[in-house]
Amino acid sequence: MAKKIVVIGGGYAGLSVAALLAKEGHEVTLLEKNTELGGRARVWKTKGYVFDMGPSWYLMPEVFERYFGLFGKKVSDFYELKPLDPLYRIFFHKKEIVDIPANKEGILKAFASLEKEGDRKLVAYLKQAKYKYDIAMNEFLYKEYKNIFSFLNWKMITQGTQLHVFATLDRFVRKYFHDHRARKILEYAMVFLGNSPKNSPALYSIMSHVDLNLGVWYPMGGMGMLVEAMEKLCRQYGVTIHTGEEVTGFEYTGSRITSVRTHKGSYPAEIVVSSADYAHTERELLDSSHQTYSESYWQSRVMAPSMFIMYLGLGKRLKNLTHHNLYFSLDWDKHFDTIFKTPSWPQDPCFYLSCPSKTDPSVAPEGKENLFLLVPIAPGLMDNDEMRHQYADYALKHVEHVIGESITDAIEVKRIFTVSDYANDYHAFKGTALGMAHTLNQTAVFRPAHHSKRVPNLYYTGHYTHPGVGVPMVLIAAEIVSGLIKEEEK
Ligand SMILES: Cc1cc2nc3c(=O)[nH]c(=O)nc-3n(C[C@H](O)[C@H](O)[C@H](O)COP(=O)(O)OP(=O)(O)OC[C@H]3O[C@@H](n4cnc5c(N)ncnc54)[C@H](O)[C@@H]3O)c2cc1C
C-alpha cells in the first residue's frame, strides 16, 4: 500500500533509498538542508574547475550495476565508466615511486620488486581476499541483521574462522609480507573504512580484492555524475525534492512520528527514513524518550577520521602525478596515532592527491589541473581560521617536497574544507568525514540499527548503518532498507 514517506538527507544514501521507495509506489518527499544534492559527495564548480568534494574512488562497479538494474537500467545509461591504469601511484620515503598497474602481471611484478617472492605471496593473499569477498557479497553485505542470532547463522559460524574476523589486519598481512611498502599497499584502504590497520578485523583484507582484482574506475564527468543519475531516477519515479530545507524535529502520536518539522514548515509522514548522520538524528532531532542510543553510546563509539582537504585549481599541468596518488610516510603509525590516540595535527602526514584532470578534460580548463589534497585527521580536532591556514601552508610544502614538483606558484583556486565544515555543512558528529569506524565492535550487526527500536515508523540508512562507509555500501544499505520497509510495513 502506498505510504507517505519522508527521506531526510540528499546524499547518495537518501537519493538511492528515495528512488527505490518511489519505485515501490510510495509518495516520497526528500528533504536536504544544503542547497545542492550529493551530501558529502557534493560538487563545487568555480572558474571552469569541477571539484568532487568527497568520494573520488569508484570501486566495486558490480554494486552500481546491480543498483541501476533494479530500475531496469545500466550504468552506461547515465555515465561512461573508465578503468584507470595505473590504478594508483604511491610515493614512499626518499621519493621512491611505485605504480600499481591495472593488469595482473604488472601488479605481480610490482610486488615482486618489493619483496622476495612478493608475486607468489600476493597470489596467495589475493586468493583469500577473493574468498572473503565472495562470502561477504553472497552472505552478509546485502543482509539485514535484526539481532545477533541473525548474524551468527550456521554459515558464519562454520566459515567464520576463514574470514579472520578476530585477527587484526596488520597482523594478518605480516604473515604474508615483511616489506613495509608491500604491507602498506595492502593496508592503506582501511582509511576508506575510517580505521587503522592495527584496529581493523582481517576480514577487511577484502579491500585488496576490491582494488587489485576488481580495479579502480572513474565515471567521466566525475562522481557528481552518480548524484545526477540518482536525482534523475528520483524525479522519474515522482520523488518530491526540497533542497535548502533543514529538518528540525518531529511531531508524534504516542511513539509514532506523524510529521517531520523543518525550518520552513512540516510534512505529514507515515514512514520516515533518515540518511542524515545517525548521531544527529538521534541526539538532535528526536525527543529523548524516542532515542534508541544513549549519549554514552555515542561518546564511546570509535568515530572515523575527519579530513583536512584542499581543492586546488592549478594554472599549469603537473608532471609527476597520475589520477590517484598516495603518500605513505615511513612511520605511518605516528600519523594513525594522531587520529585515534592523541588527537593532533599530523606532521609528515600520509596524504592522498586526486588529480582527475589527468583522465577527464571536463573538470579543469585546458592546460590546467584539478587537484584534491586529503589528509586524514582526528575527528573533533579544534580548527579555526588561523590553524587551517597554517596547516594548509605546511601541507602544501610537504606535498611539494614529496612529489618533487611545485604547486604553490600555480594556484588559481583554493578552498579548505575540514572538521568544522563537516560539522556545519552535514551535522557530522565531531566533524567526522566518514561516520563510524569499522572496528570489530562496529561491524555488521554491531552498527546502529536500520530500524529504530523506539519509533516503529522510523528507519535509518547511510554510512553509519550496515554495511557501512563508502559509496557502494550506502547503495547496498538503500536496498536493505527498502526491503525492510516492504517487509515491516505490509
Ligand atoms: C572526503 C571524502 C572522501 C571519500 N572518498 C570515498 C571514495 O573515494 N570512495 C567511496 O566509495 N567512498 C568515499 N567516501 C565515503 C562516501 O562518500 C560516504 O560513505 C557516502 O557519500 C555517505 O553518503 P550518505 O548519504 O550516507 O551521507 P551524506 O553524504 O553525508 O548525506 C547525508 C545528507 O543529510 C543531510 N542532512 C544532515 N542533517 C540534515 C537535516 N537536519 N535536515 C536535512 N538534511 C540533513 C546532509 O546535508 C547530507 O547531504 C568519502 C567520504 C569523504 C567525506
The ligand as an SDF file (V2000), in Angstrom:
LIG
                    3D

 53 58  0  0  0  0  0  0  0  0999 V2000
   36.4020   13.3360    1.7050 C   0  0  0  0  0  0  0  0  0  0  0  0
   35.7260   12.0250    1.4980 C   0  0  0  0  0  0  0  0  0  0  0  0
   36.2420   11.1310    0.5870 C   0  0  0  0  0  0  0  0  0  0  0  0
   35.5950    9.9250    0.3580 C   0  0  0  0  0  0  0  0  0  0  0  0
   36.0970    9.0840   -0.5830 N   0  0  0  0  0  0  0  0  0  0  0  0
   35.3880    7.9960   -0.9420 C   0  0  0  0  0  0  0  0  0  0  0  0
   35.7650    7.2650   -2.0940 C   0  0  0  0  0  0  0  0  0  0  0  0
   36.7150    7.6270   -2.7690 O   0  0  0  0  0  0  0  0  0  0  0  0
   35.0080    6.1820   -2.4440 N   0  0  0  0  0  0  0  0  0  0  0  0
   33.9130    5.8020   -1.7160 C   0  0  0  0  0  0  0  0  0  0  0  0
   33.2480    4.8090   -2.0710 O   0  0  0  0  0  0  0  0  0  0  0  0
   33.5290    6.4960   -0.6090 N   0  0  0  0  0  0  0  0  0  0  0  0
   34.2200    7.5910   -0.2340 C   0  0  0  0  0  0  0  0  0  0  0  0
   33.8090    8.3490    0.8220 N   0  0  0  0  0  0  0  0  0  0  0  0
   32.6780    7.8980    1.6230 C   0  0  0  0  0  0  0  0  0  0  0  0
   31.3450    8.2200    0.9590 C   0  0  0  0  0  0  0  0  0  0  0  0
   31.4110    9.4800    0.3610 O   0  0  0  0  0  0  0  0  0  0  0  0
   30.2420    8.2100    2.0020 C   0  0  0  0  0  0  0  0  0  0  0  0
   30.2270    6.9410    2.6510 O   0  0  0  0  0  0  0  0  0  0  0  0
   28.8760    8.4640    1.4070 C   0  0  0  0  0  0  0  0  0  0  0  0
   28.8980    9.5410    0.4930 O   0  0  0  0  0  0  0  0  0  0  0  0
   27.9030    8.7520    2.5330 C   0  0  0  0  0  0  0  0  0  0  0  0
   26.6520    9.0460    1.9870 O   0  0  0  0  0  0  0  0  0  0  0  0
   25.4120    9.3370    2.9360 P   0  0  0  0  0  0  0  0  0  0  0  0
   24.2950    9.6800    2.0290 O   0  0  0  0  0  0  0  0  0  0  0  0
   25.2600    8.2240    3.9020 O   0  0  0  0  0  0  0  0  0  0  0  0
   25.8360   10.6160    3.8120 O   0  0  0  0  0  0  0  0  0  0  0  0
   25.9170   12.1320    3.3680 P   0  0  0  0  0  0  0  0  0  0  0  0
   26.5340   12.2570    2.0420 O   0  0  0  0  0  0  0  0  0  0  0  0
   26.5260   12.8900    4.4750 O   0  0  0  0  0  0  0  0  0  0  0  0
   24.3860   12.5660    3.2300 O   0  0  0  0  0  0  0  0  0  0  0  0
   23.6020   12.9270    4.3420 C   0  0  0  0  0  0  0  0  0  0  0  0
   22.8540   14.1800    3.9820 C   0  0  0  0  0  0  0  0  0  0  0  0
   21.9780   14.5350    5.0470 O   0  0  0  0  0  0  0  0  0  0  0  0
   21.9160   15.9410    5.1040 C   0  0  0  0  0  0  0  0  0  0  0  0
   21.4040   16.3690    6.4030 N   0  0  0  0  0  0  0  0  0  0  0  0
   22.0150   16.2860    7.6110 C   0  0  0  0  0  0  0  0  0  0  0  0
   21.2160   16.7670    8.5680 N   0  0  0  0  0  0  0  0  0  0  0  0
   20.0670   17.1550    7.9560 C   0  0  0  0  0  0  0  0  0  0  0  0
   18.8610   17.7500    8.4370 C   0  0  0  0  0  0  0  0  0  0  0  0
   18.6590   18.0060    9.7160 N   0  0  0  0  0  0  0  0  0  0  0  0
   17.8960   18.0370    7.5300 N   0  0  0  0  0  0  0  0  0  0  0  0
   18.0640   17.7680    6.2010 C   0  0  0  0  0  0  0  0  0  0  0  0
   19.1940   17.2250    5.7110 N   0  0  0  0  0  0  0  0  0  0  0  0
   20.1800   16.9080    6.5830 C   0  0  0  0  0  0  0  0  0  0  0  0
   23.3460   16.3680    4.8610 C   0  0  0  0  0  0  0  0  0  0  0  0
   23.4400   17.7110    4.4640 O   0  0  0  0  0  0  0  0  0  0  0  0
   23.7620   15.3920    3.7690 C   0  0  0  0  0  0  0  0  0  0  0  0
   23.5160   15.9370    2.4820 O   0  0  0  0  0  0  0  0  0  0  0  0
   34.4290    9.5810    1.0810 C   0  0  0  0  0  0  0  0  0  0  0  0
   33.9040   10.4840    2.0020 C   0  0  0  0  0  0  0  0  0  0  0  0
   34.5400   11.6920    2.2070 C   0  0  0  0  0  0  0  0  0  0  0  0
   33.9450   12.6590    3.1800 C   0  0  0  0  0  0  0  0  0  0  0  0
  1  2  1  0
  2  3  1  0
  2 52  2  0
  3  4  2  0
  4  5  1  0
  4 50  1  0
  5  6  2  0
  6  7  1  0
  6 13  1  0
  7  8  2  0
  7  9  1  0
  9 10  1  0
 10 11  2  0
 10 12  1  0
 12 13  2  0
 13 14  1  0
 14 15  1  0
 14 50  1  0
 15 16  1  0
 16 17  1  0
 16 18  1  0
 18 19  1  0
 18 20  1  0
 20 21  1  0
 20 22  1  0
 22 23  1  0
 23 24  1  0
 24 25  2  0
 24 26  1  0
 24 27  1  0
 27 28  1  0
 28 29  2  0
 28 30  1  0
 28 31  1  0
 31 32  1  0
 32 33  1  0
 33 34  1  0
 33 48  1  0
 34 35  1  0
 35 36  1  0
 35 46  1  0
 36 37  1  0
 36 45  1  0
 37 38  2  0
 38 39  1  0
 39 40  1  0
 39 45  2  0
 40 41  1  0
 40 42  2  0
 42 43  1  0
 43 44  2  0
 44 45  1  0
 46 47  1  0
 46 48  1  0
 48 49  1  0
 50 51  2  0
 51 52  1  0
 52 53  1  0
M  END
$$$$
